[in-house]
């Protein structure tokens, strides 16, 4: 099921003149993570968090738009500093990862602790938010809405929130496809519809009343005409599809081997393209040492 969804999404944009999918993590990062994207990212993020964001800083992100393919490229998540003192990490995840919940908790913990400088008191730690946008359904959340928000609460009594410092938002795109853009989630559904299909008639109508979404579409059009960005997108798509192919084969055969070798082949090609080792680690799940040996 998941393989068919991604394959269809990939095949939909094979044409040289077709628009890139904002659901592809590399495209998502360039679209929302670059300096200059503050307006559109602020609008998307304030809609997800359901709160006003007065200030947003995207300087923490490594620029992926490069002069040539030999330049280095960094990680693909979007890290936004909001209201001058809180951090929010936004991750677009296309393929299913059975450890996804542990993964986002790990990412949250790394970002939360990173901001405490040596010798400073714990009170200096600030609210840290992780947003996961998943292009698949998460089994443990199967009976919940398409957008869920998580904090630490007391279990037995009044469900009191222990702290606001930890905040997780999980959005499952397949769950909202049958939702109409009405009610309290109207604007969020409009943005998620943009991610699903930025060229749909519905999204064209949404853009009439959302200047930020209109600017996002204009930037996406420009990105789609950049041959270097298209090449990055193709490499990323190939890595996802190869991984799914190996997983499907191993599932049918009852094996767990094959994926590591396939990932090494992908990693070698990415090294030849000049991609930074951090992005290769993220895409292939190989270690730094394994990649350096290729």
C-alpha positions as a LaTeX table, in Angstrom:
\begin{tabular}{lrrr}
\hline
Residue & $x$ (\AA) & $y$ (\AA) & $z$ (\AA) \\
\hline
Unk1 & 0.00 & 0.00 & 0.00 \\
Unk2 & 2.70 & 2.45 & 1.07 \\
Unk3 & 4.91 & 1.46 & $-1.85$ \\
Unk4 & 2.05 & 2.09 & $-4.29$ \\
Unk5 & 1.39 & 5.52 & $-2.80$ \\
Unk6 & 5.01 & 6.62 & $-3.12$ \\
Unk7 & 5.41 & 5.07 & $-6.57$ \\
Unk8 & 2.32 & 6.92 & $-7.76$ \\
Unk9 & 3.58 & 10.15 & $-6.22$ \\
Unk10 & 6.93 & 9.68 & $-7.97$ \\
Unk11 & 5.47 & 8.75 & $-11.34$ \\
Unk12 & 3.16 & 11.78 & $-11.22$ \\
Unk13 & 6.16 & 14.08 & $-11.64$ \\
Unk14 & 8.43 & 12.39 & $-14.12$ \\
Unk15 & 7.97 & 15.10 & $-16.73$ \\
Unk16 & 10.77 & 17.65 & $-16.99$ \\
Unk17 & 8.17 & 20.43 & $-16.77$ \\
Unk18 & 6.16 & 18.97 & $-13.89$ \\
Unk19 & 6.13 & 20.55 & $-10.47$ \\
Unk20 & 8.15 & 18.95 & $-7.68$ \\
Unk21 & 6.27 & 17.40 & $-4.80$ \\
Unk22 & 6.54 & 19.40 & $-1.54$ \\
Unk23 & 6.06 & 16.07 & 0.29 \\
Unk24 & 9.56 & 15.01 & $-0.72$ \\
Unk25 & 11.71 & 15.95 & 2.29 \\
Unk26 & 14.47 & 17.62 & 0.28 \\
Unk27 & 11.94 & 19.76 & $-1.60$ \\
Unk28 & 10.12 & 20.53 & 1.67 \\
Unk29 & 13.35 & 21.71 & 3.30 \\
Unk30 & 14.27 & 24.06 & 0.46 \\
Unk31 & 10.72 & 25.38 & 0.24 \\
Unk32 & 10.21 & 26.06 & 3.96 \\
Unk33 & 13.73 & 26.04 & 5.44 \\
Unk34 & 15.63 & 28.61 & 3.41 \\
Unk35 & 16.23 & 32.13 & 4.61 \\
Unk36 & 13.70 & 34.14 & 2.62 \\
Unk37 & 10.90 & 31.65 & 3.31 \\
Unk38 & 10.05 & 33.19 & 6.69 \\
Unk39 & 6.59 & 34.41 & 5.70 \\
Unk40 & 5.34 & 31.11 & 4.30 \\
Unk41 & 6.93 & 29.03 & 7.07 \\
Unk42 & 5.51 & 31.29 & 9.77 \\
Unk43 & 2.04 & 30.93 & 8.29 \\
Unk44 & 2.29 & 27.13 & 8.05 \\
Unk45 & 3.74 & 26.77 & 11.54 \\
Unk46 & 1.32 & 29.13 & 13.26 \\
Unk47 & $-1.50$ & 27.16 & 11.65 \\
Unk48 & $-0.15$ & 23.84 & 12.94 \\
Unk49 & 0.58 & 25.14 & 16.44 \\
Unk50 & $-2.62$ & 27.23 & 16.55 \\
Unk51 & $-0.78$ & 30.18 & 18.04 \\
Unk52 & 0.54 & 33.51 & 16.89 \\
Unk53 & 4.19 & 33.61 & 15.86 \\
Unk54 & 5.60 & 37.12 & 15.92 \\
Unk55 & 9.13 & 36.26 & 14.87 \\
Unk56 & 10.73 & 33.38 & 13.01 \\
Unk57 & 14.38 & 32.73 & 12.24 \\
Unk58 & 15.51 & 30.14 & 9.67 \\
Unk59 & 19.23 & 30.83 & 9.93 \\
Unk60 & 19.80 & 27.49 & 11.67 \\
Unk61 & 19.21 & 25.58 & 8.42 \\
Unk62 & 22.01 & 24.62 & 6.05 \\
Unk63 & 21.25 & 25.93 & 2.56 \\
Unk64 & 20.55 & 23.13 & 0.07 \\
Unk65 & 20.26 & 25.30 & $-3.03$ \\
Unk66 & 23.78 & 25.00 & $-4.38$ \\
Unk67 & 25.82 & 26.41 & $-7.24$ \\
Unk68 & 26.86 & 22.95 & $-8.42$ \\
Unk69 & 26.41 & 19.34 & $-7.43$ \\
Unk70 & 29.89 & 19.12 & $-5.88$ \\
Unk71 & 29.02 & 21.64 & $-3.15$ \\
Unk72 & 28.23 & 20.20 & 0.26 \\
Unk73 & 24.64 & 19.67 & 1.38 \\
Unk74 & 23.38 & 19.34 & 4.94 \\
Unk75 & 20.41 & 17.81 & 6.74 \\
Unk76 & 16.87 & 18.02 & 5.38 \\
Unk77 & 14.65 & 18.89 & 8.36 \\
Unk78 & 13.45 & 22.45 & 8.92 \\
Unk79 & 14.58 & 24.07 & 12.18 \\
Unk80 & 12.82 & 27.32 & 13.05 \\
Unk81 & 13.54 & 29.61 & 15.98 \\
Unk82 & 10.25 & 31.22 & 16.95 \\
Unk83 & 9.50 & 34.30 & 19.05 \\
Unk84 & 13.24 & 34.69 & 19.59 \\
Unk85 & 13.71 & 31.93 & 22.18 \\
Unk86 & 11.93 & 28.66 & 21.27 \\
Unk87 & 12.88 & 26.06 & 18.70 \\
Unk88 & 10.62 & 24.05 & 16.44 \\
Unk89 & 11.83 & 21.20 & 14.24 \\
Unk90 & 9.57 & 20.31 & 11.31 \\
Unk91 & 10.10 & 16.98 & 9.59 \\
Unk92 & 8.43 & 15.70 & 6.44 \\
Unk93 & 8.56 & 11.90 & 6.37 \\
Unk94 & 7.53 & 10.12 & 3.17 \\
Unk95 & 8.25 & 6.47 & 3.93 \\
Unk96 & 7.07 & 4.50 & 6.95 \\
Unk97 & 9.51 & 4.08 & 9.79 \\
Unk98 & 8.30 & 1.65 & 12.46 \\
Unk99 & 10.43 & 3.44 & 15.06 \\
Unk100 & 9.11 & 6.87 & 14.14 \\
Unk101 & 7.84 & 7.73 & 17.64 \\
Unk102 & 11.18 & 6.94 & 19.28 \\
Unk103 & 12.89 & 8.87 & 16.52 \\
Unk104 & 10.97 & 12.10 & 17.05 \\
Unk105 & 11.46 & 11.85 & 20.82 \\
Unk106 & 15.19 & 11.43 & 20.24 \\
Unk107 & 15.30 & 14.45 & 17.92 \\
Unk108 & 13.35 & 16.48 & 20.47 \\
Unk109 & 15.75 & 15.55 & 23.29 \\
Unk110 & 18.82 & 16.45 & 21.22 \\
Unk111 & 17.45 & 19.88 & 20.33 \\
Unk112 & 16.18 & 20.55 & 23.87 \\
Unk113 & 19.51 & 19.81 & 25.54 \\
Unk114 & 21.60 & 21.45 & 22.83 \\
Unk115 & 20.54 & 24.94 & 23.81 \\
Unk116 & 21.78 & 24.68 & 27.41 \\
Unk117 & 25.28 & 26.10 & 27.53 \\
Unk118 & 27.84 & 24.71 & 29.95 \\
Unk119 & 27.51 & 26.22 & 33.42 \\
Unk120 & 24.02 & 27.63 & 32.81 \\
Unk121 & 21.06 & 26.66 & 35.06 \\
Unk122 & 18.33 & 24.30 & 33.85 \\
Unk123 & 15.81 & 27.13 & 34.04 \\
Unk124 & 17.37 & 28.45 & 30.83 \\
Unk125 & 15.92 & 25.50 & 28.90 \\
Unk126 & 13.06 & 26.64 & 26.65 \\
Unk127 & 10.03 & 25.03 & 25.09 \\
Unk128 & 11.06 & 22.81 & 22.20 \\
Unk129 & 8.55 & 21.63 & 19.61 \\
Unk130 & 8.77 & 18.80 & 17.10 \\
Unk131 & 6.34 & 18.61 & 14.19 \\
Unk132 & 6.14 & 15.40 & 12.17 \\
Unk133 & 4.23 & 15.44 & 8.89 \\
Unk134 & 3.90 & 11.81 & 7.79 \\
Unk135 & 2.75 & 10.63 & 4.39 \\
Unk136 & 1.55 & 7.39 & 5.99 \\
Unk137 & $-0.66$ & 6.23 & 8.83 \\
Unk138 & 0.99 & 5.37 & 12.14 \\
Unk139 & $-0.36$ & 2.14 & 13.60 \\
Unk140 & $-0.39$ & 3.24 & 17.22 \\
Unk141 & $-2.47$ & 6.31 & 16.28 \\
Unk142 & $-5.01$ & 4.50 & 14.09 \\
Unk143 & $-8.06$ & 5.57 & 16.13 \\
Unk144 & $-7.02$ & 9.23 & 16.49 \\
Unk145 & $-7.51$ & 12.32 & 14.34 \\
Unk146 & $-5.16$ & 13.33 & 11.53 \\
Unk147 & $-3.50$ & 15.96 & 13.76 \\
Unk148 & $-2.55$ & 15.07 & 17.33 \\
Unk149 & $-0.69$ & 17.12 & 19.93 \\
Unk150 & 1.34 & 15.53 & 22.73 \\
Unk151 & 2.66 & 16.70 & 26.09 \\
Unk152 & 3.66 & 15.10 & 29.40 \\
Unk153 & 0.56 & 14.78 & 31.63 \\
Unk154 & $-0.26$ & 13.22 & 34.98 \\
Unk155 & $-1.99$ & 9.92 & 34.25 \\
Unk156 & $-4.16$ & 9.16 & 37.30 \\
Unk157 & $-5.68$ & 12.42 & 38.45 \\
Unk158 & $-6.61$ & 15.65 & 36.69 \\
Unk159 & $-4.42$ & 15.11 & 33.62 \\
Unk160 & $-2.30$ & 18.09 & 34.67 \\
Unk161 & 0.46 & 19.06 & 32.22 \\
Unk162 & 3.83 & 18.60 & 33.88 \\
Unk163 & 5.66 & 21.06 & 31.63 \\
Unk164 & 5.14 & 23.01 & 28.42 \\
Unk165 & 8.75 & 22.43 & 27.41 \\
Unk166 & 7.94 & 19.21 & 25.54 \\
Unk167 & 5.46 & 19.52 & 22.68 \\
Unk168 & 5.00 & 17.12 & 19.78 \\
Unk169 & 2.65 & 17.50 & 16.83 \\
Unk170 & 2.00 & 14.53 & 14.54 \\
Unk171 & 0.13 & 14.98 & 11.27 \\
Unk172 & $-0.83$ & 11.94 & 9.17 \\
Unk173 & $-1.58$ & 13.15 & 5.65 \\
Unk174 & $-3.60$ & 10.09 & 4.49 \\
Unk175 & $-6.14$ & 10.65 & 7.29 \\
Unk176 & $-7.08$ & 14.15 & 6.17 \\
Unk177 & $-7.67$ & 13.48 & 2.49 \\
Unk178 & $-11.39$ & 12.98 & 3.04 \\
Unk179 & $-11.71$ & 16.02 & 5.31 \\
Unk180 & $-13.28$ & 19.15 & 3.92 \\
Unk181 & $-11.63$ & 22.51 & 4.60 \\
Unk182 & $-14.23$ & 23.62 & 7.11 \\
Unk183 & $-14.47$ & 24.23 & 10.85 \\
Unk184 & $-11.57$ & 24.81 & 13.24 \\
Unk185 & $-9.12$ & 22.85 & 11.08 \\
Unk186 & $-10.00$ & 24.70 & 7.88 \\
Unk187 & $-6.71$ & 26.54 & 7.34 \\
Unk188 & $-4.60$ & 23.53 & 8.36 \\
Unk189 & $-6.43$ & 21.29 & 5.90 \\
Unk190 & $-5.85$ & 23.91 & 3.20 \\
Unk191 & $-2.08$ & 23.86 & 3.86 \\
Unk192 & $-2.00$ & 20.06 & 3.96 \\
Unk193 & $-3.92$ & 20.00 & 0.68 \\
Unk194 & $-1.16$ & 22.17 & $-0.76$ \\
Unk195 & 1.44 & 19.62 & 0.36 \\
Unk196 & $-0.59$ & 16.77 & $-1.13$ \\
Unk197 & $-1.24$ & 18.41 & $-4.49$ \\
Unk198 & $-0.20$ & 22.06 & $-5.00$ \\
Unk199 & $-1.78$ & 22.13 & $-8.47$ \\
Unk200 & $-5.27$ & 20.97 & $-7.54$ \\
Unk201 & $-8.31$ & 23.18 & $-8.20$ \\
Unk202 & $-9.05$ & 23.32 & $-4.48$ \\
Unk203 & $-5.56$ & 24.63 & $-3.70$ \\
Unk204 & $-5.86$ & 27.23 & $-6.47$ \\
Unk205 & $-8.98$ & 28.50 & $-4.74$ \\
Unk206 & $-7.32$ & 28.46 & $-1.31$ \\
Unk207 & $-4.49$ & 30.63 & $-2.63$ \\
Unk208 & $-6.95$ & 33.42 & $-3.45$ \\
Unk209 & $-7.32$ & 34.06 & 0.28 \\
Unk210 & $-3.86$ & 32.98 & 1.45 \\
Unk211 & $-1.02$ & 35.15 & 0.21 \\
Unk212 & 1.59 & 32.99 & 1.97 \\
Unk213 & 0.40 & 29.86 & 0.18 \\
Unk214 & 0.46 & 31.74 & $-3.10$ \\
Unk215 & 4.10 & 32.70 & $-2.45$ \\
Unk216 & 4.90 & 29.08 & $-1.55$ \\
Unk217 & 3.46 & 27.96 & $-4.90$ \\
Unk218 & 5.47 & 30.58 & $-6.76$ \\
Unk219 & 8.68 & 29.46 & $-5.05$ \\
Unk220 & 7.86 & 25.82 & $-5.75$ \\
Unk221 & 7.40 & 26.66 & $-9.44$ \\
Unk222 & 10.83 & 28.32 & $-9.51$ \\
Unk223 & 12.44 & 25.38 & $-7.71$ \\
Unk224 & 10.88 & 22.97 & $-10.20$ \\
Unk225 & 12.67 & 24.76 & $-13.04$ \\
Unk226 & 16.07 & 24.41 & $-11.32$ \\
Unk227 & 17.86 & 21.40 & $-12.81$ \\
Unk228 & 20.12 & 20.97 & $-9.76$ \\
Unk229 & 17.17 & 20.80 & $-7.37$ \\
Unk230 & 15.43 & 18.37 & $-9.70$ \\
Unk231 & 18.54 & 16.19 & $-9.65$ \\
Unk232 & 18.56 & 16.19 & $-5.84$ \\
Unk233 & 14.88 & 15.28 & $-5.82$ \\
Unk234 & 15.51 & 12.40 & $-8.25$ \\
Unk235 & 18.30 & 11.02 & $-6.06$ \\
Unk236 & 16.11 & 11.20 & $-2.99$ \\
Unk237 & 13.16 & 9.54 & $-4.76$ \\
Unk238 & 15.40 & 6.75 & $-5.99$ \\
Unk239 & 16.71 & 6.14 & $-2.47$ \\
Unk240 & 13.16 & 5.90 & $-1.10$ \\
Unk241 & 11.94 & 3.58 & $-3.83$ \\
Unk242 & 15.02 & 1.34 & $-3.63$ \\
Unk243 & 14.55 & 1.02 & 0.11 \\
Unk244 & 10.88 & 0.12 & $-0.31$ \\
Unk245 & 11.75 & $-2.41$ & $-3.01$ \\
Unk246 & 14.27 & $-4.16$ & $-0.77$ \\
Unk247 & 11.92 & $-4.13$ & 2.21 \\
Unk248 & 9.12 & $-5.60$ & 0.11 \\
Unk249 & 11.40 & $-8.32$ & $-1.27$ \\
Unk250 & 12.70 & $-9.24$ & 2.15 \\
Unk251 & 9.18 & $-9.32$ & 3.56 \\
Unk252 & 8.07 & $-11.75$ & 0.84 \\
Unk253 & 11.12 & $-13.93$ & 1.36 \\
Unk254 & 11.12 & $-13.67$ & 5.15 \\
Unk255 & 14.60 & $-12.16$ & 5.15 \\
Unk256 & 16.19 & $-9.07$ & 6.64 \\
Unk257 & 19.25 & $-8.92$ & 4.39 \\
Unk258 & 19.78 & $-6.95$ & 1.18 \\
Unk259 & 18.86 & $-3.48$ & 2.38 \\
Unk260 & 22.31 & $-2.62$ & 3.70 \\
Unk261 & 23.97 & $-3.52$ & 0.38 \\
Unk262 & 21.38 & $-1.52$ & $-1.54$ \\
Unk263 & 21.94 & 1.46 & 0.74 \\
Unk264 & 25.69 & 1.22 & 0.17 \\
Unk265 & 25.12 & 1.43 & $-3.57$ \\
Unk266 & 22.94 & 4.51 & $-3.11$ \\
Unk267 & 25.45 & 6.07 & $-0.70$ \\
Unk268 & 28.27 & 5.57 & $-3.19$ \\
Unk269 & 26.31 & 7.38 & $-5.91$ \\
Unk270 & 25.52 & 10.21 & $-3.52$ \\
Unk271 & 29.19 & 10.56 & $-2.59$ \\
Unk272 & 30.02 & 10.82 & $-6.27$ \\
Unk273 & 27.44 & 13.63 & $-6.55$ \\
Unk274 & 29.22 & 15.51 & $-3.74$ \\
Unk275 & 26.44 & 15.25 & $-1.16$ \\
Unk276 & 27.40 & 15.90 & 2.44 \\
Unk277 & 27.86 & 12.84 & 4.63 \\
Unk278 & 25.10 & 13.98 & 7.02 \\
Unk279 & 22.44 & 13.75 & 4.33 \\
Unk280 & 23.78 & 10.37 & 3.17 \\
Unk281 & 23.54 & 9.05 & 6.74 \\
Unk282 & 19.95 & 10.28 & 7.02 \\
Unk283 & 18.85 & 8.78 & 3.72 \\
Unk284 & 20.66 & 5.42 & 3.91 \\
Unk285 & 20.89 & 4.80 & 7.69 \\
Unk286 & 24.53 & 3.81 & 7.21 \\
Unk287 & 27.16 & 4.91 & 9.71 \\
Unk288 & 29.73 & 7.60 & 8.99 \\
Unk289 & 32.47 & 4.96 & 9.01 \\
Unk290 & 30.63 & 2.73 & 6.51 \\
Unk291 & 30.12 & 5.65 & 4.13 \\
Unk292 & 33.74 & 6.83 & 4.36 \\
Unk293 & 34.93 & 3.37 & 3.31 \\
Unk294 & 32.92 & 3.42 & 0.06 \\
\hline
\end{tabular}
